[in-house]
Amino acid sequence: MSFSKGGSLQEMGVRSGDQIVIPRKSFTGADLNLFLNISQIALTLVLLYTTATK
């Protein structure tokens, strides 16, 4: 039984205190944002090092 088939939590046997785990998408916008932030910090450090050593 699933929600796509019109089932309820009670019909699925879910009780108070049970945890429901929902799989997440493999790659989300938050992941992209984190990757871009880390890339920006790395590029900033490289440019700072390059400028400081001239």
Backbone as CSV, one residue per row, in Angstrom:
resi,resn,N_x,N_y,N_z,CA_x,CA_y,CA_z,C_x,C_y,C_z
1,MET,0.851,-1.173,0.000,0.000,0.000,0.000,0.896,1.235,0.000
2,SER,0.555,2.215,-0.780,1.341,3.439,-0.818,0.418,4.629,-1.008
3,PHE,0.978,5.803,-0.845,0.181,7.010,-1.023,-0.294,7.151,-2.458
4,SER,0.521,6.696,-3.404,0.113,6.812,-4.806,-1.106,5.954,-5.106
5,LYS,-1.323,4.943,-4.284,-2.498,4.092,-4.447,-3.638,4.535,-3.532
6,GLY,-3.481,5.666,-2.866,-4.548,6.198,-2.023,-4.577,5.622,-0.622
7,GLY,-3.480,5.069,-0.148,-3.444,4.485,1.188,-3.248,5.542,2.255
8,SER,-3.609,5.232,3.465,-3.399,6.135,4.584,-2.291,5.583,5.474
9,LEU,-1.829,6.414,6.379,-0.789,5.967,7.308,-1.294,4.819,8.170
10,GLN,-2.529,4.906,8.569,-3.104,3.849,9.406,-3.167,2.525,8.644
11,GLU,-3.552,2.573,7.375,-3.617,1.355,6.560,-2.232,0.774,6.320
12,MET,-1.200,1.619,6.320,0.163,1.152,6.113,0.775,0.627,7.402
13,GLY,0.101,0.799,8.526,0.605,0.299,9.795,1.532,1.250,10.516
14,VAL,1.519,2.516,10.137,2.362,3.501,10.787,1.689,3.918,12.092
15,ARG,2.480,3.915,13.160,1.946,4.279,14.468,2.676,5.501,14.998
16,SER,2.147,6.068,16.054,2.764,7.227,16.689,4.181,6.872,17.117
17,GLY,5.123,7.728,16.784,6.522,7.499,17.144,7.334,6.852,16.037
18,ASP,6.680,6.308,15.020,7.409,5.722,13.898,8.085,6.825,13.090
19,GLN,9.230,6.507,12.545,9.932,7.447,11.679,9.648,7.100,10.229
20,ILE,9.401,8.122,9.438,9.167,7.934,8.007,10.370,8.504,7.285
21,VAL,11.077,7.672,6.534,12.264,8.100,5.795,11.886,8.238,4.332
22,ILE,12.102,9.449,3.804,11.777,9.720,2.409,13.092,9.914,1.667
23,PRO,13.351,9.112,0.637,14.609,9.262,-0.103,14.670,10.631,-0.782
24,ARG,15.859,11.222,-0.755,16.001,12.534,-1.371,16.499,12.388,-2.799
25,LYS,16.355,13.456,-3.526,16.860,13.467,-4.897,18.376,13.334,-4.855
26,SER,18.946,12.796,-5.899,20.385,12.554,-5.905,21.186,13.857,-5.930
27,PHE,20.683,14.880,-6.575,21.399,16.155,-6.664,20.375,17.271,-6.613
28,THR,20.455,18.123,-5.600,19.465,19.175,-5.410,20.093,20.546,-5.610
29,GLY,19.265,21.541,-5.592,19.741,22.910,-5.698,20.642,23.294,-4.536
30,ALA,20.348,22.761,-3.352,21.189,23.044,-2.184,22.589,22.464,-2.382
31,ASP,22.667,21.292,-3.007,23.975,20.690,-3.299,24.759,21.559,-4.278
32,LEU,24.082,22.072,-5.274,24.730,22.943,-6.254,25.227,24.214,-5.574
33,ASN,24.394,24.773,-4.708,24.781,25.979,-3.990,26.018,25.731,-3.129
34,LEU,26.052,24.620,-2.428,27.207,24.273,-1.597,28.463,24.110,-2.456
35,PHE,28.335,23.420,-3.590,29.468,23.218,-4.489,30.004,24.552,-5.004
36,LEU,29.107,25.454,-5.385,29.542,26.756,-5.894,30.215,27.584,-4.801
37,ASN,29.694,27.519,-3.586,30.317,28.253,-2.483,31.721,27.735,-2.190
38,ILE,31.885,26.434,-2.168,33.208,25.858,-1.917,34.169,26.198,-3.052
39,SER,33.685,26.158,-4.281,34.515,26.517,-5.433,34.949,27.975,-5.359
40,GLN,34.042,28.826,-4.949,34.360,30.246,-4.833,35.430,30.483,-3.768
41,ILE,35.312,29.809,-2.642,36.315,29.954,-1.580,37.670,29.452,-2.057
42,ALA,37.690,28.313,-2.753,38.952,27.764,-3.255,39.593,28.714,-4.261
43,LEU,38.806,29.251,-5.170,39.333,30.189,-6.163,39.853,31.448,-5.487
44,THR,39.150,31.938,-4.492,39.590,33.118,-3.754,40.929,32.869,-3.073
45,LEU,41.088,31.699,-2.456,42.352,31.378,-1.797,43.501,31.276,-2.797
46,VAL,43.248,30.676,-3.957,44.287,30.567,-4.989,44.688,31.954,-5.482
47,LEU,43.720,32.806,-5.757,44.034,34.156,-6.220,44.753,34.965,-5.144
48,LEU,44.351,34.809,-3.897,45.023,35.509,-2.809,46.465,35.059,-2.677
49,TYR,46.698,33.772,-2.758,48.069,33.230,-2.670,48.913,33.720,-3.844
50,THR,48.337,33.663,-5.044,49.061,34.078,-6.242,49.417,35.561,-6.163
51,THR,48.501,36.380,-5.712,48.750,37.819,-5.608,49.766,38.111,-4.514
52,ALA,49.685,37.400,-3.411,50.576,37.665,-2.276,52.009,37.238,-2.559
53,THR,52.229,36.277,-3.424,53.579,35.771,-3.684,54.274,36.484,-4.833
54,LYS,53.622,37.448,-5.454,54.268,38.180,-6.561,55.246,39.187,-6.040
